[in-house]
Amino acid sequence: MVRTLLIALTLVASLSAQTVAERKALTEKEPQNGFAWFQLGDALIAENQAADAVPAFQKARQFGFQPPVSAERVVRALVAAKNNDGALQMLERMGQNGFAAVALVESDAALAPIRSDARYTAAIALIRGNSAPCENREQFKQLDFWVGDWAVYTKAGKLAGVNKIEKMLNGCLILENWVGVGGIVGRSMNFYDQSRQQWRQIWVDGSGIPVITAGGLEADKSMRLAGTGKNTEGEYLQRLTFSRIDNGKVHQLWEKSKDKGTSWTPLFDGVYQKRTTEIVEAKAQTACAAPEHRKFDFWIGDWDVQSPGATAPNPPRSSIQKIVDGCVIFENWMPPGGGDGKSFNFYSPLDKKWHQIWIAAGAGVLDMAGDFEGKALHYEGVVQGNGRTALQKLTFTPLDDGRVHQYWQQSIDDGKTWTVAFDGYYNRRK
């Protein structure tokens, strides 16, 4: 689902060498195993049985195995079967249905026979547009007025802090970088979630307490985000409002309510203005030095990521950093063909679980939570999209040789069967 476009080229290079008969036997034994159907399709192409590979890849798509990769394989099989018209029709349908893996199509040398066709050019133009939805659709730009390098002042005119707001991932992510006058740093991920049709903010500061809100644009063009907070006094409602004001400034109001929204008390009321000479120094905090915040530190590092048996000369790279005084583990995923992604990973004292919020350059969102079993971190989540629900399981396991094993599964039948979406190893870059 969400990471499919980003890991596809690495995963498919890792398929083990098996005969067509062996792979057919596996599909007969496990008829809903999308990975098995995908492997069968590749074996059939290798044995010059491309026409038979087409339904195999269609089965892989049907049962949820890397749908974009399996769709592109259908096109490849049709070309190999010398059915160029069918391949072009398939490519056109893919573009019309939101297919976004332009690098996957353009890097496949097997599609050379159809590249000179005007229909190929038109389909690729549509797919390229799908690959950058955040640059081309207005709903992803609704919070752009907040982007900038700011000094933030209270209503009384006192400097409260500095805040750098950056757009990333082809406009799909707005990343906040806050340093308050008291020295506390904070970061937030802000993004439009297509599956929920709402804006979301995930904020974590040096206290280690996450603030999660969601909402959208108000009639006056203000952005209103709301959610539930919790402290020693119990739960309360909270809301954030960002509004454009005169001279290019932005007003931020953060409020809470203890009476289910009947009355609201300001927690912060500030004005953003373009930063000039304001400097605020961060001060180290210790809230996230506790052991429960440190259990995922084994993933920190600069990595090459390979699937078992893969031989790709230029594998995906992943840089994993600790930020916000160790309260957030920040992932920077960088595959060679484009399609970057970033994630916040953090332990929340509120529910005593680890959380991962993943944002992809193609506007994909993955929201997962879980805990450790032994040394391994197990995340689970649900993704809505294309009219169906996909359950997700993601496991990170530290290995004795210093590598990290990531194993990702998904299910489209309420957990009755699971398909391997990714099986990869993080190897430290030298």
Legacy VTK file of the C-alpha trace (Angstrom):
# vtk DataFile Version 3.0
C-alpha trace
ASCII
DATASET POLYDATA
POINTS 430 float
0.000 0.000 0.000
1.679 3.201 1.174
5.324 2.186 0.775
4.769 0.016 -2.268
6.021 2.544 -4.803
9.145 3.198 -2.807
10.445 -0.307 -2.218
9.240 -2.019 -5.357
12.419 -2.027 -7.390
14.408 -3.487 -4.505
11.888 -6.167 -3.600
11.337 -7.590 -7.055
15.094 -7.997 -7.505
15.130 -10.398 -4.555
12.867 -13.152 -5.904
14.468 -16.568 -5.611
14.992 -18.781 -8.615
12.214 -21.377 -8.787
10.698 -23.288 -11.656
7.284 -22.537 -13.109
6.033 -25.876 -11.789
7.158 -25.072 -8.250
5.480 -21.699 -8.332
2.277 -23.090 -9.811
2.216 -25.635 -7.026
2.435 -22.869 -4.447
-0.474 -20.919 -5.991
-2.569 -24.097 -5.955
-1.701 -24.657 -2.314
-2.206 -20.977 -1.369
-4.602 -19.530 -3.975
-4.880 -16.167 -2.170
-1.121 -15.655 -1.825
-0.494 -12.589 -3.996
3.274 -12.907 -3.667
3.125 -16.458 -5.016
1.110 -15.311 -8.051
3.637 -12.533 -8.644
6.521 -14.998 -8.545
4.665 -17.268 -10.956
4.201 -14.372 -13.374
7.922 -13.611 -13.360
8.761 -17.285 -13.904
6.352 -17.517 -16.845
7.908 -14.476 -18.524
11.370 -15.980 -18.031
10.151 -19.158 -19.754
8.703 -17.205 -22.710
5.111 -17.838 -21.586
4.230 -14.160 -21.323
0.551 -14.531 -22.263
0.080 -16.882 -19.296
1.906 -14.403 -17.042
-0.789 -11.754 -17.538
-3.487 -13.466 -15.420
-0.858 -14.392 -12.826
0.047 -10.743 -12.277
-3.656 -9.837 -12.280
-4.157 -12.356 -9.466
-1.244 -10.752 -7.580
-3.053 -7.399 -7.829
-6.372 -8.949 -6.827
-4.884 -10.384 -3.649
-3.130 -7.163 -2.674
0.508 -7.880 -3.438
2.194 -4.586 -4.270
-0.692 -3.447 -6.530
1.289 -0.798 -8.449
4.181 -3.207 -9.085
1.839 -6.002 -10.121
-0.046 -3.624 -12.436
3.179 -2.580 -14.142
4.085 -6.251 -14.518
0.811 -6.818 -16.388
1.935 -4.169 -18.881
5.345 -5.835 -19.176
3.777 -9.241 -19.767
1.456 -7.865 -22.454
4.393 -6.282 -24.267
6.377 -9.521 -24.005
3.358 -11.324 -25.476
3.447 -8.817 -28.393
0.061 -7.410 -27.387
1.119 -3.765 -27.543
-2.441 -2.498 -27.887
-3.472 -4.324 -24.720
-0.401 -2.977 -22.897
-1.223 0.603 -23.870
-4.870 0.201 -22.859
-3.729 -1.154 -19.484
-1.321 1.742 -19.015
-4.073 4.239 -19.852
-6.440 2.645 -17.312
-3.714 2.709 -14.676
-3.205 6.435 -15.184
-6.942 7.117 -15.080
-7.254 5.138 -11.829
-4.530 7.072 -10.013
-1.427 4.944 -10.666
1.547 7.091 -9.613
4.731 4.999 -9.957
6.134 6.860 -12.936
9.738 5.814 -12.181
8.680 2.160 -12.159
7.295 2.436 -15.693
9.993 4.650 -17.139
12.840 2.496 -15.790
11.504 -0.758 -17.275
13.527 -1.455 -20.431
11.025 -4.171 -21.372
8.510 -1.457 -22.329
10.734 -0.059 -25.102
8.468 -1.404 -27.901
5.584 0.901 -26.885
7.485 4.070 -25.940
7.201 5.679 -29.360
3.394 5.443 -29.324
1.504 8.682 -28.624
-0.779 6.780 -26.227
2.262 5.861 -24.105
3.312 9.523 -23.964
-0.186 10.592 -22.895
-0.435 7.863 -20.261
2.961 8.746 -18.805
1.940 12.412 -18.587
-1.142 11.398 -16.589
0.865 9.068 -14.339
3.454 11.779 -13.730
0.658 14.087 -12.626
-0.589 11.384 -10.254
2.920 11.039 -8.800
2.908 14.635 -7.559
-0.655 15.190 -6.319
0.468 17.566 -3.606
1.857 19.957 -6.209
-1.199 19.830 -8.437
-4.222 19.745 -6.106
-5.440 22.724 -4.134
-6.360 20.883 -0.931
-2.661 20.104 -0.338
-1.815 23.821 -0.531
-4.303 25.112 2.031
-1.692 25.563 4.769
1.016 27.048 2.533
0.518 30.462 4.146
2.235 29.055 7.269
5.417 28.112 5.386
8.361 30.410 6.180
11.085 31.349 8.659
9.307 33.090 11.532
9.748 34.914 14.800
6.717 34.324 17.030
5.534 37.003 19.471
2.884 36.986 22.183
-0.014 39.425 22.136
1.977 41.481 24.656
4.792 41.811 22.112
7.281 39.483 23.778
9.316 37.006 21.752
7.935 33.486 22.353
10.252 31.590 20.010
11.335 31.028 16.445
9.707 28.622 14.033
10.861 27.410 10.629
8.072 25.833 8.576
9.259 23.825 5.552
7.511 22.037 2.689
8.920 18.611 1.848
8.153 15.491 -0.182
6.924 17.337 -3.269
4.631 19.439 -1.105
3.024 16.487 0.710
4.541 17.318 4.102
4.852 20.558 6.049
7.480 20.139 8.773
7.527 22.504 11.741
10.793 23.263 13.598
10.104 25.174 16.826
12.531 26.544 19.426
10.872 28.338 22.342
12.417 31.089 24.458
12.590 28.597 27.316
14.803 26.370 25.167
12.268 23.609 24.484
12.272 22.347 20.920
9.327 20.820 19.092
8.603 19.318 15.700
5.351 18.635 13.935
4.305 16.848 10.768
1.402 18.557 8.987
-0.257 16.923 5.996
-3.488 16.432 4.120
-4.686 12.844 4.594
-6.618 11.850 1.464
-8.133 8.761 3.059
-9.682 10.842 5.852
-10.149 13.972 3.730
-8.748 16.156 6.491
-5.588 17.914 7.593
-3.611 16.385 10.446
-0.864 17.592 12.762
1.408 15.324 14.833
3.366 17.428 17.351
6.057 16.195 19.747
8.242 18.414 21.935
10.903 17.895 24.582
8.281 16.853 27.126
7.734 13.659 25.139
3.959 14.162 25.148
2.474 14.013 21.620
-0.338 16.342 20.540
-2.437 14.938 17.698
-5.070 17.074 15.999
-7.051 17.009 12.767
-9.430 19.244 10.860
-9.579 21.502 7.845
-10.089 24.892 6.317
-12.789 27.106 7.803
-15.051 29.420 5.807
-12.779 32.377 6.634
-9.768 30.454 5.192
-8.372 29.749 8.666
-7.051 26.260 9.375
-8.752 24.661 12.398
-7.345 21.457 13.915
-8.862 19.766 16.961
-8.271 16.739 19.148
-8.209 15.347 22.659
-5.435 16.143 25.126
-4.537 14.611 28.459
-2.621 15.739 31.529
-2.580 15.029 35.257
-6.025 16.611 35.551
-7.542 14.265 32.959
-8.681 14.570 29.356
-9.691 17.785 27.663
-10.558 19.047 24.189
-8.031 21.183 22.366
-7.999 23.093 19.105
-5.466 24.979 17.020
-6.374 27.794 14.651
-3.985 29.283 12.081
-5.148 32.484 10.352
-3.610 34.869 7.851
-3.525 38.469 9.050
-2.197 41.766 7.693
1.320 42.273 6.271
1.948 38.613 5.614
1.709 37.632 9.268
0.026 34.542 10.730
-1.995 34.274 13.941
-1.893 31.007 15.917
-4.371 30.342 18.708
-4.177 27.168 20.799
-7.089 26.577 23.188
-8.435 23.902 25.500
-11.829 23.078 26.934
-12.632 21.070 30.043
-16.411 21.230 29.506
-16.761 19.480 26.145
-16.414 22.673 24.148
-18.816 24.934 26.006
-15.982 27.312 26.923
-12.388 27.634 25.748
-9.217 28.794 27.524
-6.187 30.029 25.532
-3.003 28.002 25.968
-1.024 30.034 23.454
-1.896 33.129 21.453
0.853 34.308 19.144
1.662 36.190 15.963
4.151 34.996 13.353
6.211 37.592 11.525
9.120 37.135 9.175
12.271 36.394 11.142
15.110 38.924 10.948
17.745 38.869 13.719
15.861 36.853 16.343
17.916 33.983 17.781
16.714 31.461 20.359
18.990 28.774 21.806
17.687 25.284 22.437
18.294 23.703 25.829
18.588 19.964 26.265
15.617 18.269 27.928
15.691 14.931 29.711
12.093 13.680 29.554
12.882 11.220 26.771
16.068 9.867 28.337
13.946 7.262 30.129
14.438 3.636 28.964
10.995 3.317 27.351
11.938 6.087 24.873
15.261 4.423 24.007
14.198 0.923 22.994
14.082 1.721 19.269
17.537 3.325 19.189
18.908 0.274 17.356
17.301 1.655 14.154
19.280 4.909 14.310
21.951 5.172 11.625
22.673 5.611 7.936
21.640 2.473 6.039
21.513 0.675 2.714
18.340 -1.433 2.509
18.358 -4.764 0.657
15.905 -7.615 0.314
17.157 -11.201 0.777
19.261 -12.162 -2.220
18.961 -8.712 -3.841
21.856 -7.567 -6.008
20.782 -4.013 -6.845
23.953 -1.901 -7.295
22.223 1.234 -6.021
19.927 0.145 -3.185
17.523 2.424 -1.331
19.093 4.436 1.443
17.504 5.268 4.781
18.846 7.816 7.253
17.384 7.431 10.755
18.009 10.255 13.225
17.052 11.162 16.780
15.493 14.610 17.076
13.567 16.606 19.694
15.934 15.647 22.508
15.508 11.974 21.670
11.711 12.090 21.784
11.354 11.371 18.044
13.124 8.941 15.742
12.939 10.605 12.330
13.131 8.448 9.207
14.345 9.758 5.846
13.706 7.132 3.149
15.566 7.763 -0.116
15.086 5.202 -2.906
17.216 5.659 -6.044
14.301 6.245 -8.419
12.617 8.975 -6.371
9.554 8.664 -4.160
11.062 9.696 -0.829
9.256 9.269 2.464
9.607 10.416 6.059
8.234 9.182 9.353
7.975 10.174 12.996
8.464 7.285 15.425
7.861 7.998 19.105
6.832 6.459 22.393
3.710 8.038 23.884
3.381 8.010 27.686
-0.359 8.622 27.172
-1.134 5.143 25.812
2.252 3.530 26.507
2.663 2.558 22.851
5.086 3.307 20.061
3.691 5.166 17.063
4.810 5.598 13.475
3.351 8.275 11.207
4.665 7.820 7.655
4.253 10.348 4.818
5.233 9.575 1.216
6.071 11.927 -1.630
3.015 10.574 -3.449
0.694 11.683 -0.613
0.520 8.239 0.986
-0.068 8.125 4.743
0.496 5.238 7.134
-0.503 5.534 10.801
0.576 2.634 13.034
0.972 1.848 16.722
2.421 -1.028 18.703
4.899 -2.235 21.271
7.928 -4.404 21.790
7.875 -8.172 22.031
11.321 -9.086 23.252
13.783 -7.057 21.187
11.434 -6.565 18.201
9.067 -3.637 17.694
5.686 -4.653 16.252
3.519 -1.987 14.633
-0.051 -2.501 13.412
-2.387 -0.228 11.510
-5.153 0.122 8.927
-5.013 1.810 5.524
-8.128 2.906 3.650
-7.893 3.425 -0.084
-9.271 2.449 -3.483
-12.519 1.354 -1.865
-10.981 -1.233 0.426
-9.380 -1.672 3.819
-5.920 -3.144 4.239
-4.586 -4.289 7.610
-0.880 -3.671 8.124
1.792 -5.324 10.278
5.328 -3.975 10.416
8.126 -5.505 12.504
11.645 -4.209 13.182
14.105 -6.707 14.669
17.733 -5.961 15.650
20.143 -8.708 14.569
23.320 -9.845 16.279
25.470 -8.738 13.321
24.304 -5.110 13.647
21.730 -5.189 10.858
18.012 -4.498 11.314
15.360 -6.716 9.737
12.140 -5.039 8.591
9.207 -7.317 7.762
5.972 -5.824 6.441
2.733 -7.737 5.829
-0.743 -6.700 4.772
-4.177 -8.296 4.624
-7.229 -7.304 2.587
-9.533 -9.978 4.062
-9.723 -8.859 7.708
-6.621 -10.794 8.696
-7.604 -14.208 7.332
-4.578 -14.235 5.038
-1.468 -12.082 4.953
0.780 -11.106 2.041
4.420 -10.131 2.434
4.716 -6.544 1.204
8.394 -6.103 2.064
11.172 -8.185 3.573
14.345 -6.151 3.907
17.589 -5.776 5.816
19.200 -2.522 6.913
22.977 -2.642 6.432
25.054 0.191 7.877
26.655 2.368 5.231
30.440 2.550 5.374
LINES 1 431
430 0 1 2 3 4 5 6 7 8 9 10 11 12 13 14 15 16 17 18 19 20 21 22 23 24 25 26 27 28 29 30 31 32 33 34 35 36 37 38 39 40 41 42 43 44 45 46 47 48 49 50 51 52 53 54 55 56 57 58 59 60 61 62 63 64 65 66 67 68 69 70 71 72 73 74 75 76 77 78 79 80 81 82 83 84 85 86 87 88 89 90 91 92 93 94 95 96 97 98 99 100 101 102 103 104 105 106 107 108 109 110 111 112 113 114 115 116 117 118 119 120 121 122 123 124 125 126 127 128 129 130 131 132 133 134 135 136 137 138 139 140 141 142 143 144 145 146 147 148 149 150 151 152 153 154 155 156 157 158 159 160 161 162 163 164 165 166 167 168 169 170 171 172 173 174 175 176 177 178 179 180 181 182 183 184 185 186 187 188 189 190 191 192 193 194 195 196 197 198 199 200 201 202 203 204 205 206 207 208 209 210 211 212 213 214 215 216 217 218 219 220 221 222 223 224 225 226 227 228 229 230 231 232 233 234 235 236 237 238 239 240 241 242 243 244 245 246 247 248 249 250 251 252 253 254 255 256 257 258 259 260 261 262 263 264 265 266 267 268 269 270 271 272 273 274 275 276 277 278 279 280 281 282 283 284 285 286 287 288 289 290 291 292 293 294 295 296 297 298 299 300 301 302 303 304 305 306 307 308 309 310 311 312 313 314 315 316 317 318 319 320 321 322 323 324 325 326 327 328 329 330 331 332 333 334 335 336 337 338 339 340 341 342 343 344 345 346 347 348 349 350 351 352 353 354 355 356 357 358 359 360 361 362 363 364 365 366 367 368 369 370 371 372 373 374 375 376 377 378 379 380 381 382 383 384 385 386 387 388 389 390 391 392 393 394 395 396 397 398 399 400 401 402 403 404 405 406 407 408 409 410 411 412 413 414 415 416 417 418 419 420 421 422 423 424 425 426 427 428 429
